[in-house]
Amino acid sequence: MKITVRYFAALREALGPRETVELDEALTVGALRDRLIATDAAHAQALARGRAVRCALDQDMCGEDAVLRDGAEVAFFPPVTGG
């Protein structure tokens, strides 16, 4: 199954705008985040569990328990503050 992962704000600066991930099984958004963290040092730092990261599945805000499906788009971004 193919998932498109998009990054925004500081995460985009660290990891680029997007990547495609191939999965053998259906995962949750949280499990995908863990898998990305294990990819390399850049992902580990940008998506670290101690950092506040929001997520969306197919352009709808979601929790990390949301289940992925083939062709899904997952977005990760830091919390946004206004001013």
C-alpha positions as CSV (number, residue, x, y, z in Angstrom):
1,M,0.0,0.0,0.0
2,K,1.3,3.5,-0.9
3,I,1.0,6.5,1.4
4,T,1.9,10.1,0.6
5,V,3.4,11.9,3.6
6,R,3.5,15.7,3.5
7,Y,5.4,18.0,5.9
8,F,4.7,21.6,6.7
9,A,6.6,24.5,8.4
10,A,9.7,23.5,10.3
11,L,9.2,19.8,9.5
12,R,9.2,20.7,5.8
13,E,12.5,22.5,6.2
14,A,14.0,19.5,7.9
15,L,12.5,16.7,5.7
16,G,11.4,18.2,2.5
17,P,7.8,18.8,1.2
18,R,6.7,15.2,0.8
19,E,7.7,11.5,0.4
20,T,6.0,8.3,-0.6
21,V,6.0,5.4,1.8
22,E,5.3,1.8,0.8
23,L,3.6,-0.3,3.5
24,D,3.0,-4.1,3.6
25,E,0.2,-3.7,6.1
26,A,-2.4,-1.2,7.3
27,L,-1.0,1.0,10.1
28,T,-2.2,3.8,12.2
29,V,-0.9,7.4,11.8
30,G,1.0,6.9,15.0
31,A,2.6,3.7,13.8
32,L,3.6,5.4,10.6
33,R,5.2,8.2,12.6
34,D,7.2,5.6,14.6
35,R,8.3,3.9,11.4
36,L,9.4,7.3,9.9
37,I,11.3,8.1,13.2
38,A,13.3,4.8,12.7
39,T,14.2,5.8,9.1
40,D,17.2,8.1,9.8
41,A,18.5,10.8,12.1
42,A,16.7,13.7,10.3
43,H,13.3,11.9,10.7
44,A,14.1,10.9,14.3
45,Q,14.9,14.5,15.3
46,A,12.0,16.2,13.4
47,L,9.3,13.7,14.4
48,A,10.6,12.8,17.9
49,R,8.0,11.6,20.4
50,G,9.0,14.5,22.7
51,R,8.0,17.1,20.1
52,A,4.5,18.4,19.6
53,V,3.4,17.3,16.1
54,R,-0.1,17.6,14.7
55,C,-1.4,15.2,12.0
56,A,-4.0,15.1,9.4
57,L,-5.3,12.2,7.3
58,D,-6.7,13.1,3.8
59,Q,-6.8,16.8,4.8
60,D,-8.8,16.2,8.0
61,M,-7.2,16.6,11.4
62,C,-6.9,13.3,13.1
63,G,-5.4,11.5,16.1
64,E,-2.6,9.1,15.9
65,D,-5.1,6.2,16.2
66,A,-6.5,6.9,12.7
67,V,-6.1,3.9,10.4
68,L,-4.4,4.4,7.0
69,R,-5.7,3.0,3.7
70,D,-4.1,2.6,0.3
71,G,-3.6,6.0,-1.4
72,A,-4.0,8.0,1.8
73,E,-2.3,11.3,2.4
74,V,-0.9,12.0,5.8
75,A,0.4,15.4,6.8
76,F,2.6,16.3,9.8
77,F,3.1,19.8,11.1
78,P,3.9,21.6,14.3
79,P,1.2,23.3,16.3
80,V,0.3,26.7,14.9
81,T,0.2,29.8,17.0
82,G,-1.3,33.1,16.0
83,G,-0.1,36.5,16.7
